[in-house]
Structure formats: structure tokens, C-alpha cells
């Protein structure tokens, strides 16, 4: 890496330090502990009524409304 690139990276680290956006831990923008706290959907749901549907398709009732 060249010298100007090192200076640029150093200045960016001062202005935008690499810290977790949730807990503030240094090293990553989202630490593993906070990443594991994000809830994940276990199934697909209709975009209109939020009813469980296969493969994320819009349900028949919501299709008829549009």
C-alpha cells in the first residue's frame, strides 16, 4: 500500500472509526453478538395481509384486491 493511501485510511479511521453500530465495540461495524440478536423470519408471508404463504407469493385474497 502506498503512503497517500495509508494517510487516507488513517484519516477515515479517525472520522469514521470501525465500531459496532449497536454496542460500540471496536473492530467491526456489526459485531457477531449484535448480529445474532437480529430476529430472522422463519417462513414467507404475503406482502399484503402478512398471512403465511409458500415461496413468498401474494395470497389469493390480496391478489383479487389489486
N, C-alpha and C positions, 0 to 999 in steps of 0.2 A: 504494500500500500504506500502511496506517495505521501509526502509531507503535507501538502494542502488538503488532501483527503482526511488525514488524521486530525488536522485542525478543525475542519468542518464537522467531523464526527464528535470531537470533543465539545465544540460549541453546542451542537444539537443535544448532547447528553446533559449539558448544563441547563438548557432551556426546557427540554423535554426528557426528564430522567425516566429510565426504564423502571417503572413501579407498577404494581398491580392496581388496576383501576377500582378494585373493591376494598382490599385491606391495606394497600400501600406498601406491601413487601417489595423490596428491591429485587431486580433480576428478570422479571417477565411482566408484560402488560396485563396478563391474567394468569395468576399462579394456579397450580394444579388443585389446591384446596378450594379456591373460589370457583374454578371451572367445574368441579364435582358438585357444587351447590346449585348449579343451574338445572332446573327441572326439565326433563325431556318428555315429549309426548310419546305414549306407548302405542298409539294407533292413529288412524286417519279419521278426520271429521269433515263434515260438509261445511263449506265456507259460509253458507247462509244461516243454517239453524244449529250448527255445531253437533249434530247427531252423528254417531259413528257410522262410517261408510267404508266400503272396500276401496283400496287404492286411491283415496283422497278425492273421489268423484263427488260432484254435486248430487244431492239426493233428488228423487223424482219430484217431491213436493216443491222444492226450491227451483227446479228447472221449469216447472209449469208457471211459476210466478213471473218469470222473466220473459 
